[in-house]
Amino acid sequence: MNPWVAQAIRKIEADFNRSSDTHLIPLAIPGLPGIALYFKDESTHPTGSLKHRLARSLFLYALCNGWVKEGTTIIEASSGSTAVSEAYFARLLGLPFIAVMPKGTSAEKIRAITFYGGRCHLVDDPAALYAESRRLAEQLGGHFMDQFTYAERATDWRGNNNIAETVFRQMTLEPHAIPAWIVVGAGTGGTSATFGRYVRYRGLDTKLCVVDPENSVFYDSFKTGRRDIECQGGSGVEGIGRPRVEPSFLPSVIDEMIRVPNAATYGALHFLEQVLGRRCGGSTGTNLYGVCELTSAMAARGETGSVVTLICDDGNRYLESYYDRAWLAKQRVDIDPWVARFRRWFEKGVW
C-alpha cells in the first residue's frame, strides 16, 4: 500500500479511537405514559453533527478505493454539515477542501467550514451542485466525494460502530429495548439505508419511518416508485430533502414516509428547546413531527413501546434562521400554533 495512504487511514482510525459514542437522551412524555421516546444526540461529535460518521466513512472508502492520494483536493456538494465534517478530516490529512454549496446556506456553517481550513464555493441553483462539483474536480485534478451516491455504500450497515448498531446497543437495558419505530430524515438517504438494512440483518421487530420536508422529492418517490421526479429550489430544512432522488436513497428498506410542513419543523425546534433545554438543528424538528404522528397512532391502537429519533446537529448553527423571529416573519411563517400543538401532544397525548 502507498505509505501516505496507509498513514492517512491510521490517522482517521486514531481520531476514532479518541472519540466516544454519542448520548441517547430519554424524554418522558406526560401525555403518553406507555411510550418512551429517545433522542440519539449526534450533535456531540467533534464536528457537531451526524455527518461526522458519514465523512469518516467516505474518506476511508475513497482512500481504500485509491481515489484519494497525497495532495488530492477534496470536493463535496453539501448544504453544510457534511462539508463541515469533511473539512475536518481533510485538515486532519493535510488535504485542500472545497465545499460546493447553495447560496443561502447558514453563515454559521460557512464559518465552521472555513474554521477547518475549507473553502466555500457558492452556487445559485441547488440542482447545479453536482455538475459544478464534477467540473471543479476535473479542473483541479481533485476528487468529488459525492456523498449522495456513496453514502449507502461507504457505511458498513452490518456493524463496525455504525449509528444503528450503537442505538440498539444503548437501548439494551431500557424497558422497551427493541424500538417500535426509528424516525430519521433523508438527505443522501445513507442514514435510512443503514438503519433499514441493519434492522433486517439482525431480524429486529422495528419499523423505519423517514420524514421529508414539503419541498423535496423523496416522499413522492416512495409513494409512486418513480426515481425521475424533480422539484425546484431547496427544501427549507438544511441537511434533508432533495430536488432529485439521490442514488443512496433506498425506499425498499423504509416502512413508512411522512411529509412534514416546514412551519411545523420550525415550531418543533422552539418547543424542543423548552422541553429538552437545548437548541437542535432543523432536521430534528422534522423528526419530531414524525414522532408525534407515530406515537399518537400507537396510543390510539392501545400500543406501548419505544421510539428513537435523532438530534442531527446543534441548533446554534441556525441562530440567524430558524431561531430568529425576524427571519421567520420574513418567510411568512407563524410557528406559534405549531408550538401549541406540540405542547398539547406532550402534555395530553393529543395530536
MARKENU-235022 format. One record per residue: residue in one letter; x, y, z of N, C-alpha, C in turn. Coordinates in steps of 0.2 Angstrom, whole numbers, plus 2048, in hexadecimal, padded with zeros to 3 digits. Layout:
REM MARKENU-235022
aXYZXYZXYZ...
END
This chain:
REM MARKENU-235022
m8047FA800800800800804806800n80280B7FD8058127FD806814804p80D81680680E81880D80A81E80Fw80882380B80482880D7FD82680Ev7FA82280A7F481F80B7F381B812a7F88178137F88138197F881881Fq7FC81D81F7FC8228247F6825825a7F38278207EC82B8207E7827823i7E78208217E281C8247E381B82Cr7E981B82E7EB81A8357E9821838k7EA8268357E882D8397E082D83Ai7DC82B8357D582B8367D382683Be7D682083B7D481B8417D781D847a7DC8218487DE82484E7DA829851d7D782D84C7D283284E7CC82F851f7CA82984E7C48258507C5823857n7CB8208587CD81E85F7CD823864r7CE8298627CE82F8677C7831869s7C282F8657BB8318657B782C869s7B282F86D7AD82A8707A782A86Cd7A282686E79C82586B79782B86Dt79282C86978E83286B78882F870h785834873780832878779830875l77682C87976F82B87776A82E87Di76783387B76383788075C835881p75983388775283288774E838888l74883888674483E88773D83B889a73B83B88F73583989272F83D88Fi72A83A88C72483E88A71E83D88Ep71D84289271784189771183F894g70F84188E70983F88B708838888l70E83588870F82E88571382A889p71182888F71582589471781E892g71481B88D71681488B71B814886i71D81A88372281A87E72881E880a72E81B87E73481E88073782187Al73A82787B73D82A87574482C877y74982B87275082C87375282F86Df75783486E75B838869762836869k76483386376C83286376F839861d77383B86577684286577C842861e77C84385A781843856785849855s78284E85978585585978C85585Dt78D85086179385086579984D862h79984B85B79F8498587A484F857p7AA84E8567AF8538567AD859851t7A985784B7A785C8477A085E847g79D85C84D79685E84F79085B84Bs79185684778B85384478C84C842l78684984078684283E78A841838k78C84683479084582E797843830h7998448367A08428387A183B836r79C83683879D82F83679D82E82Fl79983282B7998318247A0833821a7A28398237A983B8207AE837822r7AF8348287B482F8297B3829824s7AD8268237AC82181F7AE822818l7AC8288157AE82A80E7B582B80Df7B982E8127C082E8117C3828811l7C18238167C481C8167C381980Fy7BC81980D7BA8168067BF819801a7C081F8007C38227FB7CB8207FBl7CD8208017D581E8027D6817800c7D18138027D280C8017D080A7FAn7CD80E7F67CB80D7EF7D18107EBg7D68147EE7DB8177EA7D981D7E7w7D48207E97D28267E67D582D7E9v7D782C7EF7DA8327F27E28307F4k7E68357F27ED8347F37F083A7F6e7F683A7F87F98407FB7F88467F6g7F684C7F97F58527F57EE8527F1t7EA84D7F17E484D7EE7DF8527F1t7DC8577EC7D785B7EF7D18587EFi7CE8597F57C78557F67C285A7F5i7BD8587F17B785C7EF7B18597F1e7AC85D7F47A685A7F67A085E7F5a79A85C7F379485F7F279085F7F8s78F8647FC78C86480378986A805s78386980878086F80B783871812g78886E81478B87081A78E86B81Fs78A86682278D86282779285D825t79185A81F79685581C79C85981Aa79B85F8187A18638167A586581Cv7A28668217A68688287AA86282As7A785C82A7AA85682C7B0854827e7AE8558217B485381C7B985881Ca7B885E81D7BD86381E7C2861824y7BF85F82A7C385C82F7C785782Ef7C585282A7C984C8287CE84E823a7CC85281E7D18558197D785881Dr7D685C8227DB8608267DF85A829l7DC85582C7DF8508307E584D82Bl7E384C8257E88498207EC84E81Cg7EB85481D7EF85981A7ED85A813l7E68598117E485A80A7E0860809p7E08638037DC8698027D4867801f7D086B8037C98698037C486F801i7C086D7FC7BB8727F97B48707FAa7B08747FD7A98727FE7A58767F9v7A18727F579D8757F07968767F3m79387C7F478D87D7F87898817F5p7828817F777D8867F477E88C7F8k77D8927F477C8987F87768987FDg77789B80277289A80777489580Dt77989180C77B88D81177D891817s77B88F81D77C893823783895824a78489C82778B89F82878F89B82De78B89883278F89483779288E834k78F88A82F79288582C798887827i79788C82479D88F8207A3890824r7A189382A7A789582F7AA88F831a7A68898327A98838357AE880830i7AC8808297B087D8247B6881823t7B68888237BC88B8237C188B829f7BD88A82F7C18888357C6882834y7C387D8307C787782F7CC878829g7CC87D8267D187E8217CE87D81Ag7C787C81A7C487B8137C2881810r7C08818097BE8878057B7885803c7B388A8037AC88A8017AB88D7FAh7A88897F67A788B7EF79F88B7EEl79C8917EE7958917EE7928927E7v78C88E7E678888E7E07818907E1d77E8937DC7778967DC7728907DCd77388B7D876E8867D77708807DBp76C87D7E076E8777E476F8717DFa76B8717DA76C86B7D577286B7D1a7768717D177C8717CE78286F7D2l78186D7D878786B7DD78B8657DAy7888607D778B85A7D579085C7CFa78D85F7CA7918617C47968657C5e79586A7CA79B86F7CB7A086B7CFs79E8677D37A38637D77A785E7D3r7A485B7CE7A88577C97AD85B7C5r7AA8627C37AE8667BF7B58687C3l7B486A7C97B986C7CD7BE8667CEa7BC8607CF7C085A7D07C48597CAe7C185A7C47C58597BE7CA85E7BDq7C88647BE7CC86A7BD7D286A7C1l7D18687C87D78687CD7DA8617CDg7D885C7CA7DB8557CB7D98537D2g7D48557D47D28537DB7CD84D7DBh7CA84B7E17C58467E27BF8497E4f7B98477E17B28497E37B08447E7m7AF8457EE7AD8407F27A683D7F1d7A18417EF79B83F7EC79783B7F2q79683F7F779283B7FD78B8387FBf78883C7F67818397F47828337F0t7878317ED78882A7EA78B8257EEy7908277F27938227F67928217FEa78D82580078B82580778981E809e78581B80578281480778880E806r78C81080279280B80079880B805a79981180779F81280B79E810813t79881081579680E81C79580681Cd7998038217987FC8227917FB826w78C7F98237857F98267857F382Br7897EE82B7897E882F78C7EA836g7907EF8377937F083D7987F583Dn79E7F48407A47F88407A27FF842n79E7FF84879C80584B79880A847n79480884379080C83F78A80F844i78681484278281784777C812849a77A80D84477580984677780484Ce77D80184B7807FD850781800856t78380685778480A85D77D80B860v77880D85C77180E85F76F808863f76F80285F76C7FC8627707FA868r7777FB86877B7F986E7797FD874q77880487377680887876F80787Bm76B8048777648038797637FC87Dt7697F887E7687F18807657F1887l7667F688C7647F589275D7F9893e75A7FC88E75480088F74E7FC88Fp7497FE8927437FA8937407F788Ch7407FB88773E7F98807457F987Ca7497F487D7507F487A7507F4872i74B7F186F74A7F18687457F6866p7477FC86374280186173D7FF85Ca73780285D732800858733804852w73680A85273880E84D73E81284Di74281284874881784774581C842v74682384474482884074A82C83Ev74B82D83775183183574F83582Fg75383A82D75283D82775683B821a75683D81B75A83B81675D841812g76484181276784680E76A842808t76F83E80A77283980576E833805g76B83180A76782B80B76C82680Eg77282781077782381377582081At77282581E77082382576A81E825s76582082175F81B82076181581Da76681481976880E81676C80A81Bt77080D81F77480A82576F80782Af76A80B82C76580883176180382Eg75E80482875A7FF82575D7F8824r7647F88217677F28207697EF827y76B7F382C76D7F08327687EC835v7627EF83575C7EC83875A7E5835r75B7E582F75A7DF82B75F7DA82Cy7657DC82C76B7D782D76B7D4834r7687D88397687D58407617D2842g75C7D283D7567CF83E7527D3844l7527D984474F7DD8497487DF847d7447DF84C73D7E184B73C7E984Ct7407ED84873F7F484873E7F6841k73A7FC8417387FF83A73C805839l73D80783374080D83273C81282Ec73B81883173881D82E73C82382Cv73C82582674082B82373B831822v73D83782573983D82573D84181Fd73884581C73B849816738850816p73C85581573985C81573485D80Fe73186280F72B86380A72E864803n7348678027378687FB73C8637FAs73B85D7F97408587F873C8527F5v74084E7F173D8497ED73D8427F0f7408417F574183A7F873A8377FAy73683B7FD72F8387FF72B8367F8d72B83A7F37278397ED72B8327EAs7318327EA73482C7E77328267EBf7328267F17308207F572981E7F4k7258237F371E8217F271C81F7EBt7208217E671F8207DF72381A7DCg7298197DF72E8157DD7328187D7r73181E7D67358217D073C8257D3r7418247CF7478277D174982D7CDd74582F7C87468357C474383B7C6i74083B7CC73D8417CE7428477D0e74084D7CE7448537D07408587D2c74385D7D673F8637D87448697D8q74286F7D97468757D97488777E0g74E87A7E174F87D7E77518797ECg75387C7F27558787F874F8767FCs75087180174B86E80574887380Ag74C87880C74B87C81274D879818v75087381875387081E75A86E81De75F87181F76686F81D76786881Fg76A86581A76D85E81C76885881Ai76285A81975D855816759857811g75685380D752854807756856801r7548547FC7588557F67548577F0p75785A7EB75385C7E47538567DFr7578517E175784B7DC7578457E1v75683F7DE7568397E275E8367E2e7618367E87688357E876982D7E7p76F82B7E47708247E47718207EAs7728247F07738207F676C81F7FAf7678227F77608217FA75D81B7F8l75C8167FD7598107FC75280F7FFp74D8107FB74680F7FE744808800s7488037FD7467FC7FF7477FB806v74C7FF80A74D7FD811749801815i74480581374080A817739807817d73680881D73080581F72A80B81Ee72C81181F72781681F72B81D81Em72882281A72A82881972582D81Bi72783381E72283882072583F81Dr72184381A72284981772184E81Dv72685381E72585782372585F821p72086382372086A82172686D825n72987282172F87582472E87982Aa72887C82A72688083072587C836a72387583572387183B72A86F83Dt72F86E83973686D83A73987383Fy73887983C73A87F84073787F847g73087E84772D87E84E730879852a73187385073386D85473A86F857l73E87385474587585774487985Dh73F87E85C73E88286273B87F868f73687A86673487686C73987186Fl73D86E86B74286A86D74786E872e74987487074D87887574A87987Cq74387987C740879882740873886v74086D88373F867887746863887l74A864883751861883756866886g75586C88675A871889760872884r75F87187E764872879761873872r76587786E763878867766873863c76187085E76386B85976286E852g76686A84E76586C84775F86B843g75E86E83D75786D83A754866839s75986183775685B83675385783Ct75685984275385784874C859849g74A85F84774386184773F85D842t74185B83C73E85783873D85083Bn74284D83E74184784173C847846l73B84C84B73684C85072F84C84Dy72E84F84872784F845726848843g72A84484072983D83F728839845v72C83B84A72B837851724838853c72183E85371A84085571583C851e71683C84B711838847711830849l71782D84A71882684B716825852t71882985771682785E70E82885Fs70B82D85C70482E85D70082885Aa70382585470081F851701819856m70781985970881385D703813863a7028198666FE81A86C6F781986Aa6F481B8646EE8198626EC812861r6F180E8606F180785F6F2803866g6F380786B6F48048716FB801872e70080386E70780086E70B804873t71080087671680387971C802876g72280587872880487472C80A874s73280987173780F870737811869v73981786873B81A86274281E862v74681D85E74C82185E74D825857t74F82B859751830853757833854l75983885076083B851760842852i76584585676784C85676C84C851c76B84F84B77084E846776853846d77485984877A85E84977786384Ed77C86885077B86D855777873852g77287585676E87A854771881854n77788185777A88885777D88A850r77D88584C77F88684577988A841y77488B84476E88E84176B894845l76F89784876D89D84C76A8A2848e76D8A384276B8A883D7658A6838s7628A083975D89D83575789B83Ay75789483B75189183E750894845y75589684975489984F7538A1850d7538A484A7528AB84974B8AD847r7488B084C7418B284A7408B7844a7458BB8437458BF83D7468BB837w74A8B683774B8B28317448AE830l7418AB83573B8A88347358AC831a7358B28347308B78317318B982Ak7388B98287398BA8217378B481Cq7378AE81F7358A881B72D8A881Cr72A8AC81F7238AC8207218A6824v7248A482972389E82D7218A0834d71B89D83671989E83D71A897840i71F89784572089184871C89084Ed71989585171589485771088F858p70B88E85270688985370A882853w70F88185071387B85071687A856v71987F85A71C87E86071687C865a71087F86570B87D869709876867r70987486170786D85F70C868862f71286986271786486571686486Cr71586A86F71486A87670E866878r70886687470286287670485B875w70885987070A85286F70E84F875f71285487871785287D713851884e70F85688570B85688C70585288Ck7018518866FB84D8866FB847882g70084687E7008418796FB842873v6F98488726F584A86D6F884D867w6F884A8616FB84D85B6F6850856
END
